Amino acid sequence: MNHPAVFNIKGMSCKSCVGRVEKALTAVTGVEQVQVDLAAKTATVTGTASESDLLNAIQQAGYQASQTA
């Protein structure tokens, strides 16, 4: 993944949720930058991590996620 990957995230309702998602994604090997948007309920990730690892990290943090087209 060289281009930014954008994920729709269900279940985020507050800044604490944003922090949990950011922490989970940042911990994935290969992640360079994470931007979580509470209003849009999305996370944009850049780096070399696999999309499946990123989805798994979001799910392990307690949220449902899907990649945008």
ZIRAFEN-V198966 format. One record per residue. N is the residue number from 0. SS is DSSP state (h for helix, s for strand, l for the rest). OMEGA is omega in whole degrees, 0 to 359 (NA if undefined). D_LAST is the distance of its C-alpha to the last C-alpha in Angstrom with 2 decimals. Layout:
[[N | SS | OMEGA | D_LAST] [N | SS | OMEGA | D_LAST]]
This chain:
[[0 | l | 177 | 14.17] [1 | l | 178 | 15.64] [2 | l | 179 | 12.95] [3 | l | 174 | 11.90] [4 | s | 181 | 9.44] [5 | s | 181 | 8.37] [6 | s | 171 | 9.09] [7 | s | 183 | 10.10] [8 | s | 178 | 13.74] [9 | s | 175 | 16.20] [10 | l | 178 | 19.88] [11 | l | 181 | 20.31] [12 | l | 184 | 23.22] [13 | l | 180 | 25.19] [14 | h | 177 | 25.63] [15 | h | 178 | 26.80] [16 | h | 178 | 23.48] [17 | h | 180 | 21.80] [18 | h | 179 | 24.46] [19 | h | 179 | 23.96] [20 | h | 179 | 20.23] [21 | h | 181 | 21.03] [22 | h | 181 | 23.94] [23 | h | 182 | 22.12] [24 | h | 180 | 19.39] [25 | h | 182 | 22.10] [26 | l | 181 | 24.12] [27 | l | 179 | 21.71] [28 | l | 177 | 23.23] [29 | l | 180 | 21.52] [30 | s | 179 | 19.90] [31 | s | 183 | 21.13] [32 | s | 179 | 19.80] [33 | s | 173 | 18.22] [34 | s | 180 | 17.63] [35 | s | 181 | 17.31] [36 | s | 182 | 17.25] [37 | l | 183 | 19.18] [38 | l | 180 | 18.96] [39 | l | 183 | 15.18] [40 | l | 179 | 15.05] [41 | s | 171 | 12.60] [42 | s | 177 | 13.40] [43 | s | 185 | 12.71] [44 | s | 173 | 14.28] [45 | s | 180 | 15.79] [46 | s | 184 | 17.99] [47 | l | 180 | 18.42] [48 | l | 178 | 17.74] [49 | l | 180 | 15.80] [50 | h | 179 | 12.61] [51 | h | 177 | 14.77] [52 | h | 180 | 17.50] [53 | h | 177 | 15.50] [54 | h | 180 | 14.33] [55 | h | 180 | 17.97] [56 | h | 179 | 19.36] [57 | h | 180 | 17.65] [58 | h | 178 | 18.92] [59 | h | 178 | 22.29] [60 | l | 175 | 22.57] [61 | l | 182 | 22.49] [62 | l | 176 | 19.10] [63 | s | 182 | 16.30] [64 | s | 172 | 12.84] [65 | s | 180 | 9.38] [66 | s | 178 | 6.49] [67 | l | 181 | 3.78] [68 | l | NA | 0.00]]
